[in-house]
Amino acid sequence: MPVRTAHATVIGADDVARLMRAELASVEPVVVLYFAGGRRDPRALAEAMQRAFPGALVVGCTTAGEREGCAWRKGSVVAMALGSEIVRDAAVAVIEDIRGRTDVKHALAPLEAHFGRPLSSLDPSQHVGLLFVDGLSSAEERLMDRLGDLTDIPILGGSAGDDLTFTSTWVAKDGMAFTNAAVLLLLEPAVPFRAFKTQSFRPLDRALRVTACDEAARVVHAFDGKPAATRYAEVLGIPADELANHFQNHPLGLMVGDDPFVRSPQQIRGESVVFYCNVPEGTVLTVLEASDIVEDTRCAIATARAELGGASALVNFDCVLRTHEIESRGLIEPYGALFEGIPTVGFSTYGEQFLGHVNQTATMLLFG
């Protein structure tokens, strides 16, 4: 078999790895992806997973929930083994100290050495990157900007979670786990592929301009020259003290043509609004309105699948805010049914990577 998925609910790292080795034994993997929730030692798990698959690149991270196929899980470990029929070649690098002034190009030198050429010369139709980032680093935008300077290949992924404890999040490669770091897995698939995103919002004819902010802290102090919370509530036509109740259904979007890149508000702090991503001064953001999350996601997957003439595997990064919506609206089963018949793994993220850093979005890699 070219691809297989598995899950484990046992806690011990060696027990998880032993179970995964048995469940994935029908694949001789080039790459093993794993996503781990629950109270597990991330270092011990990384070591055990690499020992279990010594001939593969083993890459993973911590989560705020896990997906395997149609099933949504919490506190488990899910994994996918990809054989040479799916992945022709792959290499992985870690970027450490992402909150600081790390030299990203130097950190990615192992990728260039492996493929024998600069990242800038790689063919975007033949290569794709999966990026896993410390979800508490607040460094995703800067990192994605730098990666965009270095290569034109599509890069997507998710920010690691920690079951909403907001204490520490981890990424892993080669039997080692890291915090304040990112891992970039560079793939040369052996089959056609599509990297795509979907968000279940439609734009309204209302916009806000950021006129004062602390970009690094992800805080907007003013929209259109007025206190941010006051102006945000004003364009929604609601009292300011009700604004936080509308964040889920009315986030803001940076419009690229007709396509919104979602910027989700997190909380009100005084008269300012804290976001889950950077919002630079001068940015014009459109007010969004929630639409049908199941139907929108179904259309996105169906379109990509039709373009590829089928599907052999799917890796899915779904925002924890989308997970909350799906759970609160009783949509776990119909949403899970969207992945019927496609070997799938993924996790609930603290943010998603697609061209930049976004929120309330699902970013996906589909193999044809």
N, C-alpha and C positions, 0 to 999 in steps of 0.2 A: 504493500500500500504506500502511496506517496505522501499521505498526510493522515494524522490521527490525533484526537484530543483525549484528555483525561482530566479527572478531578480527584482531589483528596480532601478529607475532612480531619484526618488524624493530625496531631499537633507536632510530634517529634520530627525533626528535620530528616533523620535517617529513614524513618517510617514513611514520610512523604516521598522521598526519593526512591525508595524501594518499590512503593506502589506505582509510581509514575513509570519506572523502568519496566515493570511488568505490563502495565496497561498500554505502553507505547512500543512494545517489543516488535510489533510487526513492521515498524519503520526503521530504516537505517538513517538517522537524521543528519542533515547538514546543519540545521538550526533547531534548537528547542527554545520556545518562548514559555515563560511561566509568570503568573500573576498571583500574588499571595496576600490574603487578608488574614485577620485573626492575630492572636498573640503568639507569634512565632519569632524566633531569633533570626533576623534577616541574614546575618553573617553565616550562621550555621546552615541555614537553608541553601544559601548560594554555594557553599562548599559541598554539601551533600548532593545537590542537583548536578554539579559539574562532575563529581565522582561517578554518578549514575550514568552520565552520557559523555564519556571521556573523549570520544571522537567528534563531538559536535560543538558548535558555538552555543553556549547556554546563556540566555539573556532574560532578565526579569525585573520586576519591581513590586513594591507594596501597593495596596489598593484601598478603595472605599467600597468594595463589592466586586464580584467576579462573574463573568459569563462564560458558560460552556454550552455551545449549541443553543437550544431554546431555553435552557435553564439559567435562571438568575440565582446566584449564590452569595452568601455572606460568611466571612471567616474561613473560607476554603482556600485551596490552591488549585488553579486550573493551568493546564499546559497544552501545548501543541507541538508536535514533532513534524518538521517539514523535510521531506527527502529530496534527493537530487532531481527527481522528476518535476519538482516545484521550484527549487532554488538551485541554480547552476553553480553559483559562487556567492560567498558572503565574507564579510570582515566586520570587526567591531572595535570601537575605541571608547575610552572613558574621558570625559572632560571634567576635571576636578576644580574645586574652588570657583564655582560659577557665580558666587556672590561677589567675588573679587575681580581682579584684572587678569584672569587666566588667558594664556595664549591659545586660542581655539585652534588656529592653524597648526601649531606645534602638536597639540593634543591629538589632532586627526592625522598626523604623519603616518601612523601604522596603516591607515586605510589607503593612503596613496602608495605606500610601499607594497601593500598586498596586490593592488590592482595595477601597479606599475606605471601610473600616470597621475597628474594632478587631478584633484576633485573637479576643477573647472572644466576639464576635458571629457568627463564622463557623459555618456549619452543619456539624457533624461527619459528617453523611450525604453531604455534597457536597464536602468538602475533606479532604485527607490530606497529611501532611508526611513527607518523607524527610530524615533527619538523618545527616550524615557528620561524625565527630568524630576529632580527633587521638587515635589509639589509645594513646599513651603519656602522655596528659595526666592520667589519674586524676581527670578532672573530669566524667565522664558523669553520675553520680548528681545532683550539684548542678545541672547544666544541665537534666536532665530534670525535676527538681523545679520549677525555675523556669519551664520551658515549660508544665508542668502548671498553674501558677498563672495563666498568661496566656491559655490556650486549652483548649478541650475537644476539639479535633480530634484524631484518631488520629495519633500520630507514631511512626514506626519507622525503623530504620536500622542502621548498623554502624559500629564503630570501625575506623579505617584501620589497615592493617598495613604491614610493611616486610620481608616474606619472612623473618620470624623473626630478623632481625638486631637488633631492639630498639634502633635508633639514632635514627631520625626517621621520623615518619609525616606525611602531607600530605593536605589537602583542597583542592579547587579550584572556582572559579566565575569566570565572565566573563573568562577568560584569565589569571587570577592564581592562584597556589598559596600556601597558608598552612600554617604549623605553629602549635601552641598555639592552635588555632582549631577552629570547627565551621561547617558550612554547612547551612542549612535551606532545602530546596526545598519550596515550598508549591504543591500541585497542586489544580486543580479538574477532575477527570476528566469526560470527556464520556460515559463508560460507567459502569455500576455497578462497584464495587470492594470488595475485602475486604482488610483488614490483619489478619494472624494470625501466631501463633507456634506452634512445635512443639518439644518436647524429649522425648527418648526415655528417660524414667525413670519409675519408679513409686515412690511413697512407702512406706517401711517404718514399722513401729510403734515407731520410736526417734527421740528428739528431743534437741537440745542447746540450751541457753540460753547466750548470750554474756554472760559476767559480767565480763570485762575485755578492753579492746581499744584500739587506736589506729586509730580509724575512718578518718582521713584517709590513713594509710599502708596501710590495708586489712589490718591485722594483728590477729588474735585471740590474746590472751594466755591466756585461760581460758574454758572451758566448764563450767558447773555448779560453779564454784568450784575446779576442778582445772586443772592445766596443759593447755592446749588440745590438744596432740598426744596426751598421755596419755589424756585423756577421749574424744577422737575414736576412738582405737584401741580403747579399752575397749568402746564401744558397738558397734563392728564385730566384736569378739571376736577381735582379732588382736594380735600383739606390736607395740609402739610403733615399733620399728625397721622394720616392714613397711608402715607407714601410707601413705607416699608412693606405693607400688605400687597402692594402692586408690583414689587420687583420681579416676581416669578413670571407674571404674564406680560409685563411691559418693560423689558430691558431695553437697552439702547444698541444701535447697530452702526458700524462704520460701513457705509454703502460703497461697494465697488460695482458700478453699473447698477443692475437690479439685485445684486447679491449682497445680503447683509453679513458682516463679520461681527458677531455678537460681543458686546461689552456688558457684562452683568454687574449690576450694583450689589454690594454685599450688605452694607449697613449704613445708617445715618450716624454721623458723629458731629454733634452740635448742629450747625447749619450746613455742614459739608456731607458729601456722599463718598463712601469708600467703595472701590470697585475691585473685582477679582482680576483685573489686568490693568496695565498702564493706559492712561488716557492723556495724551500730550495737550498742552495749551494750544488753542487754535483749531483743534479737531472739531468737526461738525458731525454730530451723531443724530441719527434718526430714531424716533420713538417706534418701537416694534410692538406688535400684538400677537399673542400666542395663537397658533393654528392647530391642526390635527397632527399630533406627534406620531401616531401610528401610520397614518396614511402618507405623511410626508417622508417618513423613513422608508416605507415600503416602496414608494416611487423611486427614491434615490438608489436603493439596492437593485430594484428591477431594471432601472436604466443602465446601471453599470454592468449588470449581468447580461443584458441583451447586447451591449456593445462588445462584450467578450465572448459571446456565444455559449455561455455556461459559467460555472463556478466550481472551483476545486477546494478553496479555503478562503476564510475571511478573518481578518484581525480587526477588532472593533474597540474604539476608545470613546466612551460615552460619559458625558459630564455628570457629575454627582447631582447637579441641579435637575438634569433630565431624569435621572433615576428617581429623585424625590417626586417629580411630577408624575412619572409612570406609576409609582407606588401609591401616591395619594389619590390618584384617579382610578385605581383598580385596573390598570392596563398591563400588568405584568404578563399575563398569558397571551393576549393578542400581540403585544410587542415581541415577546419571545418567539411567537409563531413566525415572525418575519425571517428567522434564521433557519427555518425548517429545511432540511436537505443540504445544508452547507456546513461543513466542519468549521466551527467558529470558536474562537476564544477572544476574550477582551476583559476590560475592567472599567469600573466607575472611577473617573479621574477628578483631579483638582484643577483641571484646565486642559485644553486640547491644543495641539500643534497642527497648523495647516497654513502654510505661507507665513503666518505669524502665530501669535498666541490668541486664542479665542475662548469663549465660554458658552455654556448652554448649547453645545454642538456635539454631534457625533462625527468623528473622523474615522475613516475606514480604508483598509487595503484589501481589495478583492483580487484573488488570483483566478485567472480563467482556466 
